[in-house]
Amino acid sequence: MMKKFIKVFIKYPIEGIFINFVYLFFKILPIDISSSTGSFIAKSIGPILSVNKVIRNNLEKAFPDKDNNWYDKINSEIWSNFGRVTAEYSHFSKLASNKNERISIIDNEYSRDFFDTSVKKILVSSHNANWEIMGIACRKNSDKISGIVRQPNNPYAKKIINNLRNRFSVTCYEKNMIGTKNIINDFNNGNSLALLSDLRLTTGLESNFFNIKSKTTSLPAQLGLKNKCKIYLAWAKRKNKSNFEIEFFNPLNIKNLDNTKKNIQEITDEINYFFEKKITEDPGQYFWLHDRWK
């Protein structure tokens, strides 16, 4: 009871004051200076935090054949990217603006097909570069896309981020039973889905991620097979400071597959393999602060 009291009336308010200060501090700076400042601060402070051990352990598990110099280099890039993401929350309006295009979507048959709202689809990606970018890009191209997100524990941070997502991102639901029910209802009513399906779950399918078994969501595979719709894979890259590029890839066309446990497993495995391949191309942009194999 006392722990809950301290968390609700002391810990969260103090964190809230700090979060609001950080948000306003980055907001008064031009976006590229803000992003670079966030990078500098995170690279300076991050390595002394306890979560830095999680990053190092994850890198050693995913890339066991690398040396210390490589781990140190990627570690610095990870903190740099995280600092930029933190700063960029203060500049959602600029990222979403059409005046100075900061998010470019590679124009190919896959991106054009996904944003064709006549047929619903599923988009799957991961926490790479800035994980909010995919939602912003989708919102700019369609008003019929829903997503599911993990909300911050702190209610003050939750309020800020929810306000930004409501204004600039796809329709977002919280990652819980109610949120899952809502997003499935949207899907049944014709909305496409945008899902970041790379984080660890307490329940889910066992699927290899960098050759290590990990609980993985099967929601994309289940909904795709049940509704006989395309599952698109897409990837966001940070190109320079706060400029991004998104590429859509050949979809997993599963209309001829039966809705079986075997097919659900194989599709989930294929999605994880896609993540591995893309993360390996530039591991410094991935969100390694999450203990994927806990």
Residue pairs with C-beta under 8 A, 6 or more apart in sequence:
12 154
12 155
12 156
13 156
15 154
15 156
15 157
16 154
16 155
16 156
16 157
19 154
19 156
19 157
19 160
20 156
20 160
22 86
23 89
23 90
23 160
24 90
26 34
26 37
26 38
26 86
26 87
26 89
26 90
26 91
27 34
27 90
27 91
29 37
29 87
31 88
31 91
31 94
31 95
31 102
31 242
32 241
32 242
34 87
34 88
34 90
34 91
34 242
35 84
35 87
35 88
35 241
35 242
36 84
36 241
37 83
37 87
38 83
38 84
38 85
38 86
38 87
38 88
39 79
39 80
39 81
39 83
39 84
39 87
40 83
41 83
42 79
42 80
42 82
42 83
42 84
42 86
43 76
43 79
43 80
43 83
46 52
46 78
46 79
46 82
46 83
47 75
47 76
47 79
51 289
52 75
54 288
54 289
54 290
54 291
55 75
55 78
55 288
55 289
56 71
56 75
57 291
58 288
58 290
58 291
58 292
58 293
59 66
59 71
59 74
59 75
59 283
59 288
60 66
60 71
61 210
61 212
61 293
62 210
62 279
62 283
63 70
63 210
63 283
73 284
74 283
74 284
76 284
77 283
77 284
77 285
78 283
78 284
78 286
78 288
78 289
80 284
81 129
81 130
81 238
81 284
81 285
82 287
82 289
84 130
84 238
84 241
84 242
85 130
85 131
85 132
88 95
88 130
88 132
88 242
89 132
89 160
89 161
89 164
91 242
92 132
92 136
92 164
92 167
92 168
93 167
93 168
94 100
94 102
94 242
95 102
95 103
95 132
95 133
95 136
95 168
95 242
96 136
96 139
96 140
96 168
98 140
102 242
102 243
102 244
103 133
103 136
103 137
103 140
103 243
103 244
103 245
103 246
104 243
104 244
104 245
104 246
105 111
105 137
105 141
105 245
105 246
105 247
105 248
106 245
106 246
106 247
106 248
108 247
108 248
110 232
110 248
110 249
110 250
110 251
111 234
111 246
111 247
111 248
113 121
113 230
113 251
114 121
114 123
114 192
114 232
114 234
114 248
114 251
115 141
115 142
117 142
117 144
117 192
119 229
120 144
120 187
120 190
120 191
120 192
120 193
120 227
120 229
121 192
121 193
121 229
121 230
121 231
121 232
121 251
122 192
122 193
122 195
122 220
122 223
122 224
122 229
122 230
122 231
122 232
123 134
123 138
123 145
123 192
123 193
123 194
123 195
123 232
123 234
124 195
124 196
124 197
124 220
124 231
124 232
124 233
124 234
124 271
125 134
125 194
125 195
125 196
125 197
125 233
125 234
125 235
125 236
126 196
126 197
126 198
126 235
126 275
126 278
126 279
126 286
126 287
127 196
127 198
127 199
127 286
127 287
127 290
128 235
128 236
128 237
128 278
128 279
128 285
128 286
128 287
129 236
129 237
129 238
129 244
129 285
130 236
130 238
130 244
131 196
131 236
131 287
132 164
132 165
132 169
133 236
133 244
133 246
134 194
134 196
134 234
134 236
134 246
135 147
135 165
135 168
135 169
135 170
135 172
135 194
136 168
136 169
137 236
137 246
138 145
138 147
138 169
138 170
138 194
139 145
139 168
139 169
139 170
142 192
144 190
144 191
144 192
145 170
145 171
145 191
145 192
145 193
145 194
146 170
146 171
146 172
146 173
146 182
146 183
146 186
146 187
146 191
146 192
146 193
146 194
147 169
147 170
147 171
147 172
147 173
147 183
147 193
147 194
147 195
147 196
148 172
148 173
148 174
148 175
148 179
148 180
148 183
148 195
149 165
149 172
149 173
149 174
149 175
149 196
150 174
150 175
150 199
151 158
151 161
151 162
151 174
151 175
152 158
152 161
162 172
165 172
166 172
170 194
171 186
171 191
173 179
173 180
173 182
173 183
180 219
183 193
184 223
186 193
187 193
187 223
187 227
193 220
193 223
195 217
195 219
195 220
197 216
197 217
197 219
197 220
197 271
198 209
198 272
198 275
198 292
199 290
199 292
200 214
200 215
200 290
200 291
200 292
200 293
200 294
201 215
201 216
201 217
202 215
203 215
204 215
204 216
204 217
204 218
205 215
205 216
205 217
205 218
205 264
205 265
205 268
206 213
206 214
206 215
206 216
207 213
207 214
207 216
207 265
207 268
207 269
207 272
208 214
208 269
208 272
208 273
209 216
209 272
209 275
209 276
209 292
209 293
210 276
212 293
214 292
214 293
216 268
216 272
217 268
218 264
218 265
218 268
220 231
220 267
220 268
220 271
221 231
221 263
221 264
221 265
221 267
221 268
221 271
222 259
222 264
223 229
224 230
224 231
224 252
224 254
224 267
225 254
225 257
225 258
225 259
225 260
225 263
225 264
225 267
226 259
228 254
228 255
229 254
229 255
230 251
230 252
230 253
230 254
230 255
231 251
231 252
231 254
231 267
231 271
232 248
232 249
232 251
232 252
233 248
233 249
233 250
233 251
233 252
233 271
233 274
234 246
234 247
234 248
234 249
235 246
235 247
235 249
235 278
236 244
236 245
236 246
237 244
237 245
237 246
237 247
237 282
237 285
238 244
238 285
239 245
249 274
252 267
252 270
252 271
254 263
254 267
257 263
279 286
